[in-house]
Amino acid sequence: MRKYKHIFFDLDRTLWDFDSNSLETFHDIYIIYNIAEKLNCDFNSFHHTYIKHNTQLWDAYRKTEIAKDYLSLHRFLFTLNDFGCNDIEMAANMAKDYVRISPQKKILLPHAIEILDFLKPNYQLHIITNGFVEVQYTKLKNSGLEKYFTNTIISEEAGYQKPDAAIFAYSLEKASAKAEESLMIGDDLKVDVIGARQVGMDQIFYNTTGISHDENITFEIRSLLELKYILN
């Protein structure tokens, strides 16, 4: 008999190629707002500055130190500030466009559809993702992922952010799943793997970058195709 009945996937950087889709979106915004001429900066400089602020603000958001609206606006406003611009209206419009454009992108991680087709007949599949409701549901629909998942748990709806144990407990309850029959798959060692371990779930660390660590993990993979050997 199969040990697992429920497979929980992270979304961004596990199935949906966040980095590629985000880069495309940010390039669209760079062109739309004529940043090269207005701020006299190249795309790479502007993008790297945004990444710095976005990473810091998301960390604060996960810790509930700031609200969603603050994050959405200030990741762009702080970026503009670094290039000598304090146009709050422009930052607000960029924030709206990012949320509108980003989930329309459809690039998935290699073998995402293939592995979901392989797993779907034998397991109940679910999503646990940090993010905004209007963005994450649209990503799933537009990229063709929605049909594979019985439940989608988004942090904004759940009221908890990964790696808080509460969102994993909430997800198990919503899926009517027992921890010992469930497996969490994600690319973030702290947020996905250690988070799931807190509630007794087995974990698969999708270590795409090959980072070294000394965590006790149930399984570790470098390609989604390896799931065929673990979950055969």
C-alpha atoms as one frame of an Amber mdcrd trajectory, in Angstrom:
protein
   0.000   0.000   0.000   1.128   3.542  -0.690   2.279   5.425   2.381   1.114
   8.790   1.078  -2.383   9.768   0.069  -1.984  13.546  -0.059   0.754  15.499
  -1.826   1.063  19.200  -1.022   2.998  21.392  -3.451   4.406  24.849  -3.052
   3.606  26.993  -6.125   6.255  29.637  -6.794   9.665  28.258  -7.828   8.344
  24.695  -7.393   5.803  24.477 -10.227   5.335  28.049 -11.507   8.632  29.578
 -12.648   8.509  32.676 -10.461  11.920  34.015 -11.457  11.374  33.821 -15.221
   7.804  35.113 -15.035   8.740  37.906 -12.663  11.639  38.966 -14.879   9.343
  39.160 -17.907   6.789  41.154 -15.930   9.356  43.575 -14.590  10.742  44.115
 -18.089   7.211  44.918 -19.284   6.904  47.529 -16.533  10.344  48.950 -17.333
   9.176  49.539 -20.911   5.653  50.752 -20.080   6.938  53.432 -17.718   9.907
  54.387 -19.915  12.271  53.933 -16.967  15.431  54.123 -19.082  14.662  57.707
 -20.088  12.874  58.903 -16.947  15.425  57.618 -14.432  18.479  57.242 -16.668
  19.171  53.670 -15.579  19.554  50.362 -17.363  17.177  47.450 -16.835  19.571
  45.276 -14.800  20.312  48.051 -12.291  16.630  48.834 -11.862  15.685  45.164
 -11.524  18.433  44.326  -9.012  17.422  47.298  -6.879  13.798  46.129  -6.919
  14.796  42.576  -5.958  16.683  43.912  -2.932  13.689  45.875  -1.651  11.145
  43.186  -2.558  13.085  40.509  -0.658  13.398  42.673   2.453   9.729  43.664
   2.411   8.498  40.094   1.862  10.561  38.999   4.864   8.882  41.698   6.941
   5.455  40.701   5.573   5.975  37.028   6.550   6.798  38.205  10.053   3.562
  40.287  10.037   5.598  43.464  10.523   3.985  45.180   7.518   0.675  44.888
   5.669   0.025  43.718   2.115  -0.706  47.217   0.776   2.526  48.564   2.244
   4.547  45.805   0.582   2.836  46.240  -2.789   3.490  49.968  -2.953   6.835
  50.369  -1.224   8.781  47.730  -3.131   8.341  50.035  -6.130   8.522  53.339
  -4.259  11.789  52.408  -2.529  13.192  51.319  -5.907  12.241  54.639  -7.479
  13.699  56.480  -4.485  17.070  54.843  -5.049  17.138  56.458  -8.497  16.135
  59.891  -7.220  12.409  59.642  -7.900   9.699  60.051  -5.244   6.629  59.752
  -7.475   4.143  57.923  -5.250   1.443  57.859  -7.934   3.835  56.234 -10.386
   4.854  53.639  -7.776   1.187  52.875  -7.052   0.440  52.396 -10.753   3.473
  50.147 -11.171   2.301  48.071  -8.219  -1.135  47.639  -9.796   0.351  46.711
 -13.150   2.699  44.166 -11.600  -0.199  42.378  -9.884  -2.184  42.529 -13.134
   0.551  41.364 -15.516   2.522  38.847 -13.458  -0.145  36.132 -13.046  -0.803
  36.205 -16.799   2.644  34.684 -17.391   2.705  30.932 -18.001   6.291  29.671
 -17.706   6.450  26.533 -15.547   9.405  24.686 -14.047  10.729  21.836 -16.226
   8.529  18.704 -16.181   5.820  20.300 -13.997   2.911  19.130 -16.143   4.484
  15.740 -16.781   4.888  14.998 -13.088   1.398  16.247 -12.198  -0.080  13.990
 -14.879   1.899  11.117 -13.369   0.757  11.799  -9.778  -2.860  12.843 -10.297
  -4.356   9.341 -10.770  -2.951   8.024  -7.492  -2.824  10.946  -5.064  -4.878
  13.858  -3.828  -2.880  16.933  -4.862  -3.010  20.279  -3.060  -1.267  23.668
  -3.128   0.074  25.563  -0.106   1.420  28.950  -1.143   2.346  32.277   0.362
   1.005  35.189  -1.641  -1.984  37.283  -2.554  -5.326  35.674  -3.421  -5.950
  37.598  -6.640  -2.483  36.713  -7.929  -2.109  33.051  -6.969  -5.488  31.841
  -8.213  -4.919  33.606 -11.540  -1.491  31.991 -11.910  -2.976  28.546 -11.403
  -5.767  29.126 -13.900  -3.727  30.759 -16.660  -0.841  28.288 -16.486  -3.090
  25.219 -16.726  -2.286  24.017 -13.197  -5.672  24.581 -11.569  -7.240  21.304
 -12.731  -4.700  19.164 -10.887  -5.435  20.346  -7.338  -8.228  19.425  -4.980
  -7.457  22.247  -2.555  -5.529  25.496  -2.879  -4.433  27.088   0.378  -3.196
  30.678   0.065  -1.634  32.405   3.049  -3.734  35.541   2.665  -6.937  33.478
   2.953  -5.630  31.145   5.632  -4.418  33.996   7.827  -0.995  32.393   8.297
   2.261  32.520   6.351   4.598  29.609   5.757   6.674  28.533   7.669   4.128
  29.023  10.484   2.980  25.560  11.566  -0.569  26.899  11.653  -0.887  27.085
   7.857   0.223  23.458   7.496  -2.213  22.349  10.194  -4.934  24.381   8.474
  -4.087  22.770   5.127  -4.257  19.251   6.553  -7.632  19.998   8.076  -8.986
  21.499   4.856  -7.844  18.455   2.882  -9.143  16.011   5.534  -5.619  14.604
   5.549  -3.476  13.054   8.275   0.080  14.324   8.632   1.528  10.807   8.440
  -0.207  10.253   5.085   0.929  13.580   3.635   4.013  14.882   1.872   5.092
  18.504   1.293   7.152  19.454  -1.773   8.830  22.837  -1.984  11.937  24.728
  -3.011  12.453  26.732   0.188  14.252  24.827   2.929  12.989  26.991   5.780
   9.575  27.994   4.509   8.387  24.710   2.961  10.460  21.874   4.373  11.126
  22.857   7.967   7.660  24.400   8.144   5.965  21.135   7.172   8.177  19.115
   9.481   6.768  21.014  12.463   3.391  19.297  12.040   4.789  15.844  11.337
   4.575  15.894   7.546   7.273  14.235   5.463   9.011  16.620   3.105  10.731
  16.787  -0.268  13.235  19.587  -0.700  13.296  20.649  -4.345  16.876  21.892
  -4.217  17.152  23.458  -7.654  20.275  25.461  -6.835  22.111  22.697  -5.001
  22.576  24.617  -1.760  24.403  22.763   1.011  22.709  22.210   4.366  22.640
  19.847   7.324  18.882  19.562   7.775  17.268  16.159   8.296  14.979  15.957
   5.256  12.824  13.021   4.169  13.797  13.351   0.491  15.768  15.769  -1.653
  15.540  16.225  -5.426  17.137  18.386  -8.107  14.511  17.688 -10.791  10.757
  17.155 -10.577  11.230  13.992 -12.628  12.825  12.357  -9.569   9.374  12.287
  -7.989   8.547   9.364 -10.273  11.045   7.193  -8.368   9.961   8.381  -4.914
   6.210   8.216  -5.600   5.980   5.279  -7.984
